Amino acid sequence: MKRELAAAVAIPIVLAALFKAPPIVFNVLVAFIALGALWEFYRIAEKTGHPVSKSVGILYGGLVLGDAAILWGPIRFMTRSGLVEITARERPGGWFALILFGLGLCALAPLLAKVPPADALAGAGTTAFGVLTVALPATTLCFLRDYSPRAVLFLLLLVWVCDSCAYYFGRRFGAHRLAPVVSPKKSWEGSIAGLVGATLFGAAAGTWWFLPELGPASGALAGALASTAGQLGDLVESLWKRGAGVKDSGTFLPGHGGFFDRIDSLLFAGPVVAAFIAWR
């Protein structure tokens, strides 16, 4: 019941922000969820013994997500002198400088926090790694929203179709464990069913309303590659949680676990879909 109630509240909020609100509203929602997932990632890392600089990592992730939110969703408002627009500069050099600045902060953090030298490299690396694997991939949702809300919905439904096919088919016919040490309930049969379901959905979406500009062949390929990436993302997070000895990354969403549990597949599938959009 908690799971269904949480979904009944969360889904309308996401759809309203996606289709009814200005792009910046959805982008801020993405930033909020991604920073929550990043915090949970750092909590998992701490349980494995890494001295993470959470405040530095959240600051770094916030800068990356904030820049993406404004870049792909400029803030516009009216003043007495006319329309004012606040936007980020769309230049690769700016992103490059931002990433280098954040990496420098992560490297300095263990020194300033007086972390034992033996743990300094692991702490700095984990702090930066969290931003590069959680915050940075989450910016692809902002990019997709800027292209079209339909592209974001395509990604969300693609992951949902893959997960649903994998779960129900694997529950009924699963006999061969996919990764028994990391995720004992997942099966090869379920994984293949998720791949097939996502591929068919991608082909249909490339023909119909979602992304007809892709076409059925590119839609099918996008569905196959993105769903595969999403399943790998789910396994990667399960691997990290298994190493930390935790079942869920957090408890924010009743019946669903934490933020990281909900978006792990999106963080891997999102860049794949964004690549198809950018290079179509």
N, C-alpha and C positions, 0 to 999 in steps of 0.2 A: 504493500500500500504506500509506504514512504517513497519508493522508487517511482511509482506512477504519479503521485502528487507532485514530486519534485520536477518530473518531466512536464506535467501539465502547467506548471508555473514558468519553467525555464524556456520552453519552446515558443510560446507566444511572445515573450520578451525579445528573444533573438530575432524572430520573424518581423516584429514591429520595428526593431532597430534597423533591420536589413532593408525593408521595403517602404516603411512609412517615414523614417527620420532622415535628416541629412547624413551624408557619408561619415562625417566626423563623429556622430553619435555611435555608429556601429564600430568605428575604429577605436574609440575610447573603451567600448565594451570589450573588444578584443584585447586591448592593452591591459585592462583590469584582470581578465581571466588568465592571460599569459603570465602576468606578474605573480598571480596566485599560484600558478603551476610552477613558476621558477622558484618561489619560496618553498614549495613542497619538494622540489628537486633538491634544494640545498638541505632540507631537513633529512631527506634520505641519505645524502652524501655524509652528513654529520654522523649518522648512525653507523656508517662504515668506517668512521675514524678520521675523515678529512676535515681539517680546520678551515671551513669555508668562511669567507668574508661576506656574509649575507647582505649587509647594508651596502657594500660596494657593488655587489652583483645586482641588487635591485636597482640601484642608481644607474648602473650601466645599462641594464635591460630597459629601464624606464626611458632613458635617452634614445635608445634604438627604436622602441615602440612609439614614443612620442613623435620622433622625427618622421616615422612612417605614417603615423596617423594624420599629421598635417600635410605631408607630401601628397598622399592619396585621398585627402579629405579636407581641403582648405577650409579655414574658418572664415565665414562671411557674415558681416553685420552692417547695418545702416547707421550712418552718423549724419549730422547736419550738412556735412560737406559731400556726402554721397556714400557709395558702397566701399567698404574697406575689406580687403582680403588678406589673411595671414596664411602664408604658405611656406613650405621648406624649399630650398633651392634644389632643383632636380639635376644634380651634378654628381657623377661618380666620385669625384674628389672629396666631396663632403662626407659621403658614407665611409670612404676609406679613412679619412682623418678621424671620424667618430669611432670607428672600430679600433684603430690604433690607440686612441686616447683611452678607451675602455680597457684594452689589454694592458696598457701601462698602469692604470689604476689597480687592476687585479694583481699585477706583479709587485706593486709597492705595498699592497694591503697587509700581507704577512709580516713585512718588515716593520710597518708602523704599529701593528698589533702585537709585536714581539712574539710571534709564533716560533717555536723551536726550529732551528735550521733544518733538522731532519724532516719536518713536516711542511716546510715553506713551499716547496715546489708542488706538492700534491694539493695544498690549499689554494695556491694561485691558479693552478691549472684547472681545478674543479670549478672555481668561481667563474673563470672565463668560459669554460666548457658549457656551463649551464646557460649562459647568455646565447652562445652560438648554437645550441641545440634546442632551446625553448623559445627565447625571445625573438631571435632572428628569423627562424622559420615561420613564426606566427605573423610576421609582417606580410607574408604572402596573402593572408586573408584580406588585409587592407588593399593590396594590389588588385585582388579579384573583385572586391567591392567597387573599386574605382572603375574597373572595366564594365561590370554589370552585376547587380544583385543576383541575377540568374546564375552567374558563375559560382558564387558562394553557395547558393542552394544546391547546385550540381555537385560540388565537393561534399557538402554535408550529407546529401542523399546517397552519394556514391559510397561513402564510408558506412553509412547505416545499412545499405543493401548488402554490402560485403559482410559486415558483422552479423546481420540477421541470417543470411544464407549459411554462413560458416557455423553459427550457433545451432540452428535447428537441424541442418543436415548432419552436422557432426554429432549432435546429441542422439540422432536416430541411427546413423550408419557408421559413426566413427569407430574404427578398430585399431588404427595405427597411430601411436602418439607422435605428435609433431616435435615437441620439445619437452619431454617428460620431466626433466630436472627444473626447467624454468616455468613451464605452464602445463601441468599434468593433464588438464581437461581438453586441451586443444589437440585436434587430430588432423592428419593429412587429408582425410576425406572432407572434413569441414573447411579446411583451408582452400582446397580446390573448388569446392562449391561456392565459397565466397568470391574466388577469382572469376568463375564462370558467371555468377550473378552480376558482379560489377561490370564485367565485359559486356554483357547483354544490355545492362542499364546504360552504359556509356554509348553503345551503338544507337540505342533508342533516343538518348538525350542529344546525340549529334544529328538526329533526324528531325526531332520534334522541337518543343518550345525552349528547352533549357539552353542548349548551345548549338543551334542548327548551323552556325558558321563553321563548326568543326567538320561536319559531315559524319556519316556513320562509321567509316573506317578509322578516322582519327579519333572519333569518340570512343570506339571500342578499344583502341590502343591506349588511350588516356585512362579508360576505366581499368584495363588490365594492369598497367604500370602503377597507377596511383593506388589501386587496391592492394597490390603486392607490397608497395612501400608502406602503406598503412598497417598491414599485418606485421611487417617487420618492426615498425615503430611500437606496436603493442607488445611484441616479444622483447624488445630492448628495454622498455620500461619494466616489464615483468622480471627481467634479468636483474635490473638494478634493485628493485624491491626485494627480490629473493635474497640478494646479497646483504641487504640491510635488515632482513628479518621482519618486514612489514607486509601486511596484506593489501592495504590501500594507501595511496599517497597522502590522503587527508580525509576529513569528515565533513567538509563544507556542504556537499550535496547528499542529503539522506538517501541511502540505498544505491548511490552511484559512486561513492568514494570521494576523491578530491578532484580539483581542477585538472591535475596532471593525468589522472585516470581517464578523464573525459576527452582530452585533446591529444593524447599521445599519438593516435593514428593520424589525426589532422596535421600534426607537425611534420610528418613524413610524407603524407599524401598531398598536402597543400603545395609545396614547391613543384611537384610533378605536374599538377594541373596548371599552375602558374606558368610553367615552362611551355606547355602546349598553347596557352593563350598568347604568350609573348612571341612565340615563334611560328604561329599558325600562318 
